[in-house]
Each structure stands twice: as structure tokens, then as C-alpha cells.
Amino acid sequence: MFKFYKKQKFKRLQSTLMTAFLVLSITPLIIIALFFLHSHSQDLEEQSTSHLLSVRDTKQQQIIDYLAAQETEVMGFVRSELAYASGGRFYGLVNAFSRLGQDIVEARENAQQRYIQGSGDQIKTLMLPESSNYVGSERYRLLHKRYHWAYLELLKRSDFNDILLVDIDGNVTYSINKDENFGANLLSSHYKGTTLGKTFKRLSEDVRAGRKLNEDYTPIVVSDFDIENGKNVAWLGAPIVQQGYLHSYAMFRLPNNGITKLIADINRDSSIETLLVGDDHKPRTINTKQEDIQNSLPIVDKALAGKTEVGTYSNRLGEEMIAAFAPIETRGLTWALVVQLPEKEAFTRVHQLEKLFVIAMLVAIILVVIASHYLSNFITSPLLKLTWAAERVSAGDLDESTFNTKRKDEIGRLAISFERMQRSIREKIQTIKQQNEALESNIKLIQKQNQELQLADKLKDEFLATTSHELRTPLHGMIGIAETLVSGANGGIPASQKYQLDIIIKSGQRLANLVDDLLDYHKMRYGSMDIEKSAVSLASATRLVLELSSHLLGNKTIRIINQVPADLKAVSADPQRLEQVLYNLIGNAIKHTSEGKIVISANIIDEQVRVQVVDTGQGIPAEYLEHIFEPLIQAGQDASRYRQGAGLGLSISRQLIELMGGTLYVSSQPMVGTTFSFTLPLASEEEIKAAESLTAREHFQIPEEANFTSDEDLSLPENPDGPLLYVADDEPVNLRILESFLRLEGYRVRTIADGPETLALIEQEKPELLLLDIMMPGMSGYQVCSKLREHFDHAELPIIMLTGMSQTEDRVKGFEAGANDYLTKPFNKQELAARIQAHLTASKAEMRHIENKLLESELRQRARTEASLLETQGRLLEQLESAPEAIICLREDQRIRFANDAACKLFKRSLEQLKRSSADELIAPKFLTVKQPHYCGKIDIYIEDIRQNIEADILKLPEGSGLDVMYIFNVGGGVNAARIHNLETAVEVLSGYAFDGDKDQLQKLKELGGEFTRLADKALGNKKDKQELMREVLVDTMTHALEYWESVTGETKFAFAEQSGLWRVYLDRSTLQTRTLDKYMRIETLPKTPRWRTVLSSIEFILEHCKEQSPERAYIEAQRDKMQRLLTS
């Protein structure tokens, strides 16, 4: 019988392992992940709700605390000494207000016209002394001055923006800001219907009702926020009650800025919206829109109804919202606080967690599949590897076929695996062949692209060379025509035109030299430079180059030392090119050396001649040495190291040396010097013999230098009365162009070639404006500008940078250095003229502003001097009060300023009657216009309308004293000439003392003896008067010193007290206080024995830490010296 074998399906051990691993891994992973997703989702939802509750409760308590703090501040004020003193019904501002007019209506009208509305304390209408209300007006002014600063200090440390004092009849007697409500009646005027009027009415009624049971009843009334003059404000009011007596009321205006700030603190998270709404459905904060309130109206109504909840609702826009709301009730006010968040944003983290879960599960499944695959492969691969190794050893031909096996496990797969390996190897070899072909194709493509790049580079250089050739033709035409004109081919030309043509010729030759250098560089780069080597005497070439280079020295103090031996062997080189290299190296050394020496030496080393050019110049930094021989590169291209040139000389020199068989290299040390060295081969015998047979040889032609100097008068206007301008530029052409243009514009011009000279000339004479180039040797324009700004500000010396550097970073650097303006070359002349005129005008305006400030300071000092004179005059008049002579002093308007008792008896009138009398009622008119400084003789007077003739002296008094003339009537017998002389001397001495403060002059008064000695002592001040003067000087000095400190440093008196350590700083009701220091700001609060040493130390501390020179500082220093003199005298 034949047996038929059924073909069995191949089973992979790896698949079995992978299936088991996937089932055991993924099932528990999914279950655990679903559990955590559910729990975290619930936790995040609870967190969102809890966060809203926390925000709502926090803000609710903050608002309640804030309002309570404002109420506390109001109650603290109405029970303070300031409130009792200023709000007193019989002695404070309330009482003074009622005296502003004959009745309360006139007082209100005068008060409303007195100050500029909104100014605080600036007077709008003054009361004339002749007015019947003048005394009341002055009383109110003095009391206002006494208390206004205290109210301002109170306002600074609170959230209120105005404080009103209202009398019991509703009249606003005081306001810090002096708005339109100042002077109004809150019960009868149009303010009756305003929030302020209603609040005051409610307060007064509450007080009236409460005082029936308790005289000390002090309630506080708070209004809701309402729009007033475009601002949302509330009013807080309380009565000022002292020992059971009601004086007045205080009304505080509170803006909603503080509440807005409290609410805005949570708005850093833009998804949370906070609403604070009143019972009128209007916002109570600045940044809340009415539209937002309308959208959330259902929740707002619930909060206003007194409900406190958290939940979800749909707003007017149909959005699902989560909201936490609660009412705020205080002092009869009901507000709604709503903190809400869109539900989709609140549960964003939940949705994100779900997305993250799905992504994590997918990643986990992929990782599990990959891990199971590698795990199963890890189990079966060893057996497979052993099988493949055995087959590789036994089989030598990869194309040999293998037998099939029926085994269903890994061992049975050995043959199949080997076959797969053979096929894989064949495919890989085929792939490698294909990749090699592709790589060869890519290499050919790269080679082709390199050739194209080289061709493009060559075309670029050829274009440059062609352009240089083309430039020669117009250049030679320009130079030739200009030289023809200079030579006089077309007739004579003026000197000024000849000078301008010379500038054209020299500039064209400079450009032609640059073109030649570019052509040489192009030839050398492509090997087309012809080098004709021959035997060259290095010593002769060096001497020739040194002669050609002598003009480069100019005025520099440089010694050039030639140490090349005369008997040095000849070198193999091109004579002209060798001289060109030497000229470039020696020229560079001269250019970069200001003073010192340059040494040229040569010696033979290893069949070569080494030539060195050593200078003692500024040297080259190490980071620039590797780039020094690159074309178009200078040794350090920063502006301070700038030198004229295109940067081709060293590059051409190096290539020339290499073409002649040598090398060129450099070594340098900054601030020590630079050494350029090159080597050349020695000449062969054949070259030496060939050179001896030559009769003549061409030499290197040096490029002509463009030295634009002219001593000729070019007939430009000198403009002796024009503004003086300095022009700093290292380029002579630019200097000449600018000088010609500016002189024609009407300016005086002085040209400067470098930065140090600019600084030196400005130190001698400051110009009105400076035109400054940036790229100058030795010192850049940036450095010059920075140095000048250390001594002159932008107004004192305007600086315009005029340069060829047009990059944005160059402009920024120029303005940072202190430039007023920045222009690039070539410039537009009209634009330059306009900018110069604009800066000169602005500078003059600023200087006038400074002069006005100094004038204001001088006027203040004059006012102080006049006050001192009036004080001294009063002392003199007091002394003359008891004089036996009858004395009358007249003002310039012929009114009687002073009369003593003897004068009253002489004219038989009281003192008040005399002062109300006109001078012509008492003295004959012809004696009222006496021009003599001192008249002595009889004059006619009228006593009870009877004309009498009496001996008298008439003395003219000094100007500025407020008095014009003094009449001294002899009523006791013969005229005492000596006494009259003494009185005249006393007037002159006291006037001089008042103006100059010279105490030595009072010695003359003491020498007169008697009552004049007592007058001198009184002027000097006895113990009591001196103490009063010292106290006045102390308060004045401390006040000005603190004002100077705040204006210079921008800091407060609290910062001064803490930094100096001389005064204590207190914390009262969370507000900083300097009680002791404040006492030294007023005469009334100054201690009886002030701490003089502490005061002087405070002034020294302020002067030491505030360096700004100003008239205020000079005044403080003068007052300090005066205080020290008073202390030591």
C-alpha cells in the first residue's frame, strides 16, 4: 500500500509567544488605565469647582475688608487732632469760611471764585486790601496754608482722591482739589440731587436723630458708586464731634480704582471672569463691560437676591458656564459678586486627559507589540543562528540549492532560512551595485557644479578686471581735461578754481591707483602677472624706496633706520615689484606709527635673504593677524584703528613675494610694534652677469599722494559774526567741500583732521555745533563724541555725525555715543543746512530755558532780601517810636507809612488818623517834592488846618525799602544836628545790613551810643531774637533740603530717613510716618531745643548724595553756613 502524507501547516513558535504576551499585558493595562481616567476626571471637575469657590470667597472677603478699612480710615480722621483743628466750628477752616463774605451767600460766592477749579491751592482771584472781606480772606488763606499740606499727605497714603469739610448747614468749606463742589451748599444747590448731596443729607439726618440719645454719636454713611464727572466714585461721610459738640462733617470721595485692583488680581488667568455688580445692574469696577453683565443677568439677579451658590447655567449667548456667586452687603449696599468660567474651558484638562489616555494606550499597545516581537525573537534566534552558522560552514556556494524539509519547528526551518539568506544576500549585492552607480552619477554632477562655480568666479574676476579697464578711460579723460585747464590751455583761471581742479586731479589719481591695484590682484590670482627676475641689489632698492617714501612722514617724529648692508649679495627678483613690496611695507609702517622709529634690516639665512621692516607703532591684535593678508581687509576694521586705503597692498605684496620664490609673514604685539619679514632667493651667477650688462633699468613709480593744502585766499566769506562750527574729518577733500559750503551758508568754520585735536580745540573754545566723521585715525568719532558728552550735554554742544557708514548698527552706535543727529555721505546740502539750523535753534532754546531758571532763582533770592530789609526797617521804626522828635515816613504814593507818638502830638491826630491822611494835608506841597538827599531848614505844615512854619530835616530813604522819604520835625527847641546825622547814619547802616548781611556795619551803629546801641543789639538779635532767627533758618533749610532731595533722587522723605539713619520711621495703621522729622518742617511744631547736630548732619547727607548743581543747592549751602555762624556766634 502506498502511504500519502498530508501537507501540514507551518506553525511559528514566535507567533505563539507573541499572542500570549499580548493577552497577558494589554488586558490589565486597559483595565487599570480606565480606572485612573475615571478617578482623575472626577478629581479635575471637583478642582475646577473648588477653585471658583475659593476665588469667590477670597474676593468677597477682600472687598468687605477693603470697605471696612476705608471706613476705619474715615473714623480715624474725624477723631484726629487735624479734624478738630481744621474742622472746628469756631476756629478752623469752617469758621474762616464764613468770614469770606458779609453773609454766607457772599462767602460761598467768594470761595468759588477764589481758587482755580481743580488746582488744589492755586489762587484765581485775590482780595484787595481795601475790601471789607480782606481780613476774612487772609484768615482763610493762612488757615488753608496751615492745614492743606496735612490733607495732601493724608490723601497720598489713602485710596481717596478728595476730602471735603462741610459745615452743619451743608456748605462745603474746604476741598483738597477745589473742584466745582467747593463753596457749594449740598442741601439747597443743584448738588441736592447728586450722590454727594444725598449722602450728606442722609448723614446729617442720621446724626441729628442719633444725638438725641447720645451726644457723642458718630456714625458713618457710605454711598454706592455712581458716575461723577466721568468717574465712578462713592462718598463716605462722618461727623466731626469733639466732647459731644458737633463741629462739622467730613466727606471722603473714593474712586473704584482700589476695588478694580482687587478684582483684577485674578485676571491673570484670562479664562476666569469676575463681575462685581450693583443693585442697579451696573458694574462697580472699571474693566467690566455692561455687555458682560447682561449676558450673566440670571446669575447676577440670584446674587442680588441674597443667594450664595455654585453651579452651571446657560448665558444669553447660549454658552454653558460654571459660576460661583454671592451677595456683598455692607452699610445698606448690596452688590453681586460673580466668578464664572466657561464649562468647556473648565473641563479642558479632563478632555486633555482623555486624549492623553487614548494616545498613551496606543503607544503602550505599539510598545507591547514591539516588545513581544523582540522577546519571542530573542527566544528563537539562538537556535536559528546556530543553524545558519552550520550551513555557512558546510556550504561554499550561495547559488547552491537546498533540500526541503517537513519539519514544523525551528529546526525544520533551517533549510528554508538558508534559502532566504541566499536570496537576501543576492538582493543586497544588487542593491549595492545600484547605489554605487548612483554615487558615481552624483560625483559627476558635483564635479560639473564645481566647474560651473569656478567659471562663475572667473567671470566675476574678469568682470572686475574689465570694469577696472573701462574705468581707466573716463578717469584719464577727467584727469587730462583737468590738467589741461590747470596748465592754462584755455586761458588763465582764478586760484580758487585751480585749487578745485587740483582736488579733482588728485582724487582721480587716487581712484586710478586703486584700479591698478585691482588689476594687479586679478593678474596674480590667475597667473597672468609677468615677473622678470634678475639680480637686484637690495641695498640700492631700499635706499631708493626710502627716498620715495620720505614725503609720507609729514610732521611725524619718526626715525627711519636703514640697516641693510651695502655689500649684501644680490637677490633674484623683479626690480620694480621688489621696490613695490618695499614701498608698501615701509608705507604701512609709517602710516601706523605716530612716533618712534622704523628699522629696515636684511641678512642671509640658508641661501636666502631675509628682509625685515620693524616699526614701533600701535601693533596688530592677535585675532587680526590671520586675516592681515586677505584682500580688501585692514588690520582691525574698527573705527579707532582706521587708516585710509583699500586693503589690497599686503595681499598683493605677499603674492608678489611668492611669485618671486619667497615668503612674506608678520609678527606683532599690541602697543609694542609690528615686524613684516620676507625672504628671497640669492641671485645666481648667470643673473648677476646678465644684470651687469644692463645699462638702464625702470624703477617702481610711486602713486601720487592727494595732499590738498592751499595757502591761497579762495575768496570765501569769513562770516565773523556767524555761528562757529567745527568740522572734524581726516579726508582733506571732505574738509574743503564742507568748509566752502558752510562758509557760503554764513557760518564761521574751523576744520580739524583728527579726534585728539578736536578735543583740544573744543577745550580752548567751544563751537556752537560740531560736524564729526567716524572713521578717523587714532581716535574714532564715537570715542570723541563720548568724551565730549562727559563735559557737554546735547543742548550745550550739538554733534552731527557725518560719515560714509550707513548700516543700522552704525547709526545706533552713534546715537548711543551721544550724537544729536546722523547723516551719511554723500549728503544733500539742503538737508545738511536744514539740520544744522534746526539743532542750533534747539540748542539756543534749551540754553534760554536754563537761563530762565537761574533768573527765577535770583528773583527768589531778591524776595528774601527784601523781606529781610522790611524786617530791619520795622526794627528801626520801632526804635524811632519813642524818639523825642516828631517823625513821619512817606511811601512813594505820598501815603503815611509811619508816624511816632511825637508826630501824633504835633499834628494833634491819632495814629490811625495820620495813616488815613494824605501827605499834602499835613505838609505844604512844595516840600513833598524835595530832590536833595538831605534837606535841613524850615518847612510849612498844617496843624488843624492852620499853616505853621517849623524847623525840619527831610531824608531820602534807600530804594527797595518800601519808604520814600522821612520827615524829622524839631518840636523840642533848637535843631540837634548831631542827632539828625545819627538818624541818617542808622538808616544807611540798617539798610546795608538788610541787603548784605554784614554784621560789621552794625558796629558803626553801636558807636553812636544810647538808643542806637540798643537798636544795633536788637538787629543782631538778643538771646530771644537770635533763637527765633535760628529756628526760622532751621525750618527753611530743612524744607528746601527735602524738596531738593525729592527733585534730584525722585525718592520720598521716608527713603531719606531710612538711608541716613538720622530719623526714625514709624508704621502707623499700615502707613509710614516720620513724626520727629515732620516736627522740623514747621515753626509751630519745632521742639524748644532742636537737635542742631542732627539737622546739620541731615543737610550734609543730602548734599553728599545729590550732586546736581542748581540754584536750589547753592541756596541750601548758604543757609547751612548761616546756621553754623548763628550756632557759633
Secondary structure in CASP SS format (residue, H / E / C, confidence):
PFRMAT SS
TARGET T0000
AUTHOR 0000-0000-0000
METHOD secondary structure of the structure
MODEL  1
M C 1.00
F C 1.00
K C 1.00
F C 1.00
Y C 1.00
K C 1.00
K C 1.00
Q C 1.00
K C 1.00
F C 1.00
K C 1.00
R C 1.00
L H 1.00
Q H 1.00
S H 1.00
T H 1.00
L H 1.00
M H 1.00
T H 1.00
A H 1.00
F H 1.00
L H 1.00
V H 1.00
L H 1.00
S H 1.00
I H 1.00
T H 1.00
P H 1.00
L H 1.00
I H 1.00
I H 1.00
I H 1.00
A H 1.00
L H 1.00
F H 1.00
F H 1.00
L H 1.00
H H 1.00
S H 1.00
H H 1.00
S H 1.00
Q H 1.00
D H 1.00
L H 1.00
E H 1.00
E H 1.00
Q H 1.00
S H 1.00
T H 1.00
S H 1.00
H H 1.00
L H 1.00
L H 1.00
S H 1.00
V H 1.00
R H 1.00
D H 1.00
T H 1.00
K H 1.00
Q H 1.00
Q H 1.00
Q H 1.00
I H 1.00
I H 1.00
D H 1.00
Y H 1.00
L H 1.00
A H 1.00
A H 1.00
Q H 1.00
E H 1.00
T H 1.00
E H 1.00
V H 1.00
M H 1.00
G H 1.00
F H 1.00
V H 1.00
R C 1.00
S C 1.00
E H 1.00
L H 1.00
A H 1.00
Y H 1.00
A H 1.00
S H 1.00
G C 1.00
G C 1.00
R C 1.00
F C 1.00
Y C 1.00
G C 1.00
L H 1.00
V H 1.00
N H 1.00
A H 1.00
F H 1.00
S H 1.00
R C 1.00
L C 1.00
G C 1.00
Q C 1.00
D C 1.00
I H 1.00
V H 1.00
E H 1.00
A H 1.00
R H 1.00
E H 1.00
N H 1.00
A H 1.00
Q H 1.00
Q H 1.00
R H 1.00
Y E 1.00
I C 1.00
Q C 1.00
G C 1.00
S C 1.00
G C 1.00
D C 1.00
Q C 1.00
I E 1.00
K C 1.00
T C 1.00
L C 1.00
M C 1.00
L C 1.00
P C 1.00
E C 1.00
S C 1.00
S C 1.00
N C 1.00
Y H 1.00
V H 1.00
G H 1.00
S H 1.00
E H 1.00
R H 1.00
Y H 1.00
R H 1.00
L H 1.00
L H 1.00
H H 1.00
K H 1.00
R H 1.00
Y H 1.00
H H 1.00
W H 1.00
A H 1.00
Y H 1.00
L H 1.00
E H 1.00
L H 1.00
L H 1.00
K H 1.00
R C 1.00
S C 1.00
D C 1.00
F C 1.00
N C 1.00
D E 1.00
I E 1.00
L E 1.00
L E 1.00
V E 1.00
D E 1.00
I C 1.00
D C 1.00
G C 1.00
N E 1.00
V E 1.00
T E 1.00
Y E 1.00
S E 1.00
I C 1.00
N C 1.00
K C 1.00
D C 1.00
E C 1.00
N C 1.00
F C 1.00
G C 1.00
A C 1.00
N E 1.00
L C 1.00
L C 1.00
S C 1.00
S C 1.00
H H 1.00
Y H 1.00
K H 1.00
G H 1.00
T C 1.00
T H 1.00
L H 1.00
G H 1.00
K H 1.00
T H 1.00
F H 1.00
K H 1.00
R H 1.00
L H 1.00
S H 1.00
E H 1.00
D H 1.00
V H 1.00
R H 1.00
A H 1.00
G H 1.00
R C 1.00
K C 1.00
L C 1.00
N C 1.00
E C 1.00
D C 1.00
Y C 1.00
T C 1.00
P C 1.00
I C 1.00
V E 1.00
V E 1.00
S C 1.00
D C 1.00
F C 1.00
D E 1.00
I E 1.00
E E 1.00
N C 1.00
G C 1.00
K E 1.00
N E 1.00
V E 1.00
A E 1.00
W E 1.00
L E 1.00
G E 1.00
A E 1.00
P E 1.00
I E 1.00
V E 1.00
Q E 1.00
Q C 1.00
G C 1.00
Y E 1.00
L E 1.00
H E 1.00
S E 1.00
Y E 1.00
A E 1.00
M E 1.00
F E 1.00
R E 1.00
L E 1.00
P E 1.00
N C 1.00
N H 1.00
G H 1.00
I H 1.00
T H 1.00
K H 1.00
L H 1.00
I H 1.00
A H 1.00
D H 1.00
I H 1.00
N H 1.00
R H 1.00
D C 1.00
S C 1.00
S C 1.00
I C 1.00
E E 1.00
T E 1.00
L E 1.00
L E 1.00
V E 1.00
G E 1.00
D C 1.00
D C 1.00
H C 1.00
K C 1.00
P E 1.00
R C 1.00
T C 1.00
I C 1.00
N C 1.00
T C 1.00
K C 1.00
Q H 1.00
E H 1.00
D H 1.00
I H 1.00
Q H 1.00
N H 1.00
S C 1.00
L H 1.00
P H 1.00
I H 1.00
V H 1.00
D H 1.00
K H 1.00
A H 1.00
L H 1.00
A C 1.00
G C 1.00
K C 1.00
T C 1.00
E E 1.00
V E 1.00
G E 1.00
T E 1.00
Y E 1.00
S E 1.00
N C 1.00
R C 1.00
L C 1.00
G C 1.00
E C 1.00
E E 1.00
M E 1.00
I E 1.00
A E 1.00
A E 1.00
F E 1.00
A E 1.00
P E 1.00
I E 1.00
E E 1.00
T E 1.00
R C 1.00
G C 1.00
L E 1.00
T E 1.00
W E 1.00
A E 1.00
L E 1.00
V E 1.00
V E 1.00
Q E 1.00
L E 1.00
P E 1.00
E H 1.00
K H 1.00
E H 1.00
A H 1.00
F C 1.00
T H 1.00
R H 1.00
V H 1.00
H H 1.00
Q H 1.00
L H 1.00
E H 1.00
K H 1.00
L H 1.00
F H 1.00
V H 1.00
I H 1.00
A H 1.00
M H 1.00
L H 1.00
V H 1.00
A H 1.00
I H 1.00
I H 1.00
L H 1.00
V H 1.00
V H 1.00
I H 1.00
A H 1.00
S H 1.00
H H 1.00
Y H 1.00
L H 1.00
S H 1.00
N H 1.00
F H 1.00
I H 1.00
T H 1.00
S H 1.00
P H 1.00
L H 1.00
L H 1.00
K H 1.00
L H 1.00
T H 1.00
W H 1.00
A H 1.00
A H 1.00
E H 1.00
R H 1.00
V H 1.00
S H 1.00
A C 1.00
G C 1.00
D C 1.00
L C 1.00
D C 1.00
E C 1.00
S C 1.00
T C 1.00
F C 1.00
N C 1.00
T C 1.00
K C 1.00
R C 1.00
K C 1.00
D C 1.00
E C 1.00
I H 1.00
G H 1.00
R H 1.00
L H 1.00
A H 1.00
I H 1.00
S H 1.00
F H 1.00
E H 1.00
R H 1.00
M H 1.00
Q H 1.00
R H 1.00
S H 1.00
I H 1.00
R H 1.00
E H 1.00
K H 1.00
I H 1.00
Q H 1.00
T H 1.00
I H 1.00
K H 1.00
Q H 1.00
Q H 1.00
N H 1.00
E H 1.00
A H 1.00
L H 1.00
E H 1.00
S H 1.00
N H 1.00
I H 1.00
K H 1.00
L H 1.00
I H 1.00
Q H 1.00
K H 1.00
Q H 1.00
N H 1.00
Q H 1.00
E H 1.00
L H 1.00
Q H 1.00
L H 1.00
A H 1.00
D H 1.00
K H 1.00
L H 1.00
K H 1.00
D H 1.00
E H 1.00
F H 1.00
L H 1.00
A H 1.00
T H 1.00
T H 1.00
S H 1.00
H H 1.00
E H 1.00
L H 1.00
R H 1.00
T H 1.00
P H 1.00
L H 1.00
H H 1.00
G H 1.00
M H 1.00
I H 1.00
G H 1.00
I H 1.00
A H 1.00
E H 1.00
T H 1.00
L H 1.00
V H 1.00
S H 1.00
G C 1.00
A C 1.00
N C 1.00
G C 1.00
G C 1.00
I C 1.00
P C 1.00
A H 1.00
S H 1.00
Q H 1.00
K H 1.00
Y H 1.00
Q H 1.00
L H 1.00
D H 1.00
I H 1.00
I H 1.00
I H 1.00
K H 1.00
S H 1.00
G H 1.00
Q H 1.00
R H 1.00
L H 1.00
A H 1.00
N H 1.00
L H 1.00
V H 1.00
D H 1.00
D H 1.00
L H 1.00
L H 1.00
D H 1.00
Y H 1.00
H H 1.00
K H 1.00
M H 1.00
R H 1.00
Y C 1.00
G C 1.00
S C 1.00
M C 1.00
D C 1.00
I C 1.00
E C 1.00
K C 1.00
S E 1.00
A E 1.00
V E 1.00
S C 1.00
L H 1.00
A H 1.00
S H 1.00
A H 1.00
T H 1.00
R H 1.00
L H 1.00
V H 1.00
L H 1.00
E H 1.00
L H 1.00
S H 1.00
S H 1.00
H H 1.00
L H 1.00
L H 1.00
G C 1.00
N C 1.00
K C 1.00
T E 1.00
I E 1.00
R E 1.00
I E 1.00
I E 1.00
N E 1.00
Q E 1.00
V C 1.00
P C 1.00
A C 1.00
D C 1.00
L C 1.00
K C 1.00
A C 1.00
V E 1.00
S E 1.00
A E 1.00
D C 1.00
P H 1.00
Q H 1.00
R H 1.00
L H 1.00
E H 1.00
Q H 1.00
V H 1.00
L H 1.00
Y H 1.00
N H 1.00
L H 1.00
I H 1.00
G H 1.00
N H 1.00
A H 1.00
I H 1.00
K H 1.00
H C 1.00
T C 1.00
S C 1.00
E E 1.00
G E 1.00
K E 1.00
I E 1.00
V E 1.00
I E 1.00
S E 1.00
A E 1.00
N E 1.00
I E 1.00
I E 1.00
D C 1.00
E C 1.00
Q E 1.00
V E 1.00
R E 1.00
V E 1.00
Q E 1.00
V E 1.00
V E 1.00
D E 1.00
T C 1.00
G C 1.00
Q C 1.00
G C 1.00
I C 1.00
P C 1.00
A H 1.00
E H 1.00
Y H 1.00
L H 1.00
E C 1.00
H C 1.00
I C 1.00
F C 1.00
E C 1.00
P C 1.00
L C 1.00
I C 1.00
Q C 1.00
A C 1.00
G C 1.00
Q C 1.00
D C 1.00
A H 1.00
S H 1.00
R H 1.00
Y C 1.00
R C 1.00
Q C 1.00
G C 1.00
A C 1.00
G C 1.00
L C 1.00
G H 1.00
L H 1.00
S H 1.00
I H 1.00
S H 1.00
R H 1.00
Q H 1.00
L H 1.00
I H 1.00
E H 1.00
L H 1.00
M C 1.00
G C 1.00
G C 1.00
T C 1.00
L E 1.00
Y E 1.00
V E 1.00
S E 1.00
S E 1.00
Q E 1.00
P C 1.00
M C 1.00
V C 1.00
G E 1.00
T E 1.00
T E 1.00
F E 1.00
S E 1.00
F E 1.00
T E 1.00
L E 1.00
P E 1.00
L E 1.00
A C 1.00
S C 1.00
E H 1.00
E H 1.00
E H 1.00
I H 1.00
K H 1.00
A H 1.00
A H 1.00
E H 1.00
S C 1.00
L C 1.00
T C 1.00
A C 1.00
R C 1.00
E C 1.00
H C 1.00
F C 1.00
Q C 1.00
I C 1.00
P C 1.00
E C 1.00
E C 1.00
A C 1.00
N C 1.00
F C 1.00
T C 1.00
S C 1.00
D C 1.00
E C 1.00
D C 1.00
L C 1.00
S C 1.00
L C 1.00
P C 1.00
E C 1.00
N C 1.00
P C 1.00
D C 1.00
G C 1.00
P C 1.00
L E 1.00
L E 1.00
Y E 1.00
V E 1.00
A E 1.00
D C 1.00
D C 1.00
E C 1.00
P H 1.00
V H 1.00
N H 1.00
L H 1.00
R H 1.00
I H 1.00
L H 1.00
E H 1.00
S H 1.00
F H 1.00
L H 1.00
R H 1.00
L H 1.00
E C 1.00
G C 1.00
Y C 1.00
R E 1.00
V E 1.00
R E 1.00
T E 1.00
I E 1.00
A C 1.00
D C 1.00
G H 1.00
P H 1.00
E H 1.00
T H 1.00
L H 1.00
A H 1.00
L H 1.00
I H 1.00
E H 1.00
Q H 1.00
E C 1.00
K C 1.00
P C 1.00
E C 1.00
L E 1.00
L E 1.00
L E 1.00
L E 1.00
D C 1.00
I C 1.00
M C 1.00
M C 1.00
P C 1.00
G C 1.00
M C 1.00
S C 1.00
G H 1.00
Y H 1.00
Q H 1.00
V H 1.00
C H 1.00
S H 1.00
K H 1.00
L H 1.00
R H 1.00
E C 1.00
H C 1.00
F C 1.00
D C 1.00
H C 1.00
A C 1.00
E C 1.00
L C 1.00
P C 1.00
I E 1.00
I E 1.00
M E 1.00
L E 1.00
T E 1.00
G C 1.00
M C 1.00
S C 1.00
Q C 1.00
T H 1.00
E H 1.00
D H 1.00
R H 1.00
V H 1.00
K H 1.00
G H 1.00
F H 1.00
E H 1.00
A H 1.00
G C 1.00
A C 1.00
N C 1.00
D E 1.00
Y E 1.00
L E 1.00
T E 1.00
K C 1.00
P C 1.00
F C 1.00
N C 1.00
K H 1.00
Q H 1.00
E H 1.00
L H 1.00
A H 1.00
A H 1.00
R H 1.00
I H 1.00
Q H 1.00
A H 1.00
H H 1.00
L H 1.00
T H 1.00
A H 1.00
S H 1.00
K H 1.00
A H 1.00
E H 1.00
M H 1.00
R H 1.00
H H 1.00
I H 1.00
E H 1.00
N H 1.00
K H 1.00
L H 1.00
L H 1.00
E H 1.00
S H 1.00
E H 1.00
L H 1.00
R H 1.00
Q H 1.00
R H 1.00
A H 1.00
R H 1.00
T H 1.00
E H 1.00
A H 1.00
S H 1.00
L H 1.00
L H 1.00
E H 1.00
T H 1.00
Q H 1.00
G H 1.00
R H 1.00
L H 1.00
L H 1.00
E H 1.00
Q H 1.00
L H 1.00
E C 1.00
S C 1.00
A C 1.00
P C 1.00
E C 1.00
A E 1.00
I E 1.00
I E 1.00
C E 1.00
L E 1.00
R C 1.00
E C 1.00
D C 1.00
Q C 1.00
R E 1.00
I E 1.00
R E 1.00
F E 1.00
A E 1.00
N C 1.00
D H 1.00
A H 1.00
A H 1.00
C H 1.00
K H 1.00
L H 1.00
F H 1.00
K C 1.00
R C 1.00
S C 1.00
L H 1.00
E H 1.00
Q H 1.00
L H 1.00
K H 1.00
R H 1.00
S C 1.00
S E 1.00
A H 1.00
D H 1.00
E H 1.00
L C 1.00
I E 1.00
A C 1.00
P H 1.00
K H 1.00
F H 1.00
L C 1.00
T C 1.00
V C 1.00
K C 1.00
Q C 1.00
P C 1.00
H E 1.00
Y E 1.00
C E 1.00
G E 1.00
K E 1.00
I E 1.00
D E 1.00
I E 1.00
Y E 1.00
I E 1.00
E C 1.00
D C 1.00
I E 1.00
R E 1.00
Q E 1.00
N E 1.00
I E 1.00
E E 1.00
A E 1.00
D E 1.00
I E 1.00
L E 1.00
K E 1.00
L C 1.00
P C 1.00
E C 1.00
G C 1.00
S C 1.00
G C 1.00
L C 1.00
D C 1.00
V E 1.00
M E 1.00
Y E 1.00
I E 1.00
F E 1.00
N C 1.00
V C 1.00
G C 1.00
G C 1.00
G C 1.00
V C 1.00
N C 1.00
A H 1.00
A H 1.00
R H 1.00
I H 1.00
H H 1.00
N H 1.00
L H 1.00
E H 1.00
T H 1.00
A H 1.00
V H 1.00
E H 1.00
V H 1.00
L H 1.00
S H 1.00
G H 1.00
Y H 1.00
A H 1.00
F H 1.00
D H 1.00
G C 1.00
D C 1.00
K C 1.00
D C 1.00
Q H 1.00
L H 1.00
Q H 1.00
K H 1.00
L H 1.00
K H 1.00
E C 1.00
L C 1.00
G C 1.00
G C 1.00
E H 1.00
F H 1.00
T H 1.00
R H 1.00
L H 1.00
A H 1.00
D H 1.00
K H 1.00
A H 1.00
L H 1.00
G C 1.00
N C 1.00
K H 1.00
K H 1.00
D H 1.00
K H 1.00
Q H 1.00
E H 1.00
L H 1.00
M H 1.00
R H 1.00
E H 1.00
V H 1.00
L H 1.00
V H 1.00
D H 1.00
T H 1.00
M H 1.00
T H 1.00
H H 1.00
A H 1.00
L H 1.00
E H 1.00
Y H 1.00
W H 1.00
E H 1.00
S H 1.00
V H 1.00
T H 1.00
G C 1.00
E C 1.00
T C 1.00
K H 1.00
F H 1.00
A H 1.00
F H 1.00
A H 1.00
E H 1.00
Q H 1.00
S H 1.00
G C 1.00
L C 1.00
W C 1.00
R C 1.00
V C 1.00
Y E 1.00
L E 1.00
D E 1.00
R C 1.00
S C 1.00
T E 1.00
L E 1.00
Q E 1.00
T C 1.00
R H 1.00
T H 1.00
L H 1.00
D H 1.00
K H 1.00
Y C 1.00
M C 1.00
R C 1.00
I C 1.00
E C 1.00
T C 1.00
L C 1.00
P C 1.00
K C 1.00
T C 1.00
P C 1.00
R C 1.00
W H 1.00
R H 1.00
T H 1.00
V H 1.00
L H 1.00
S H 1.00
S H 1.00
I H 1.00
E H 1.00
F H 1.00
I H 1.00
L H 1.00
E H 1.00
H H 1.00
C C 1.00
K C 1.00
E C 1.00
Q C 1.00
S C 1.00
P H 1.00
E H 1.00
R H 1.00
A H 1.00
Y H 1.00
I H 1.00
E H 1.00
A H 1.00
Q H 1.00
R H 1.00
D H 1.00
K H 1.00
M H 1.00
Q H 1.00
R H 1.00
L H 1.00
L H 1.00
T H 1.00
S C 1.00
END
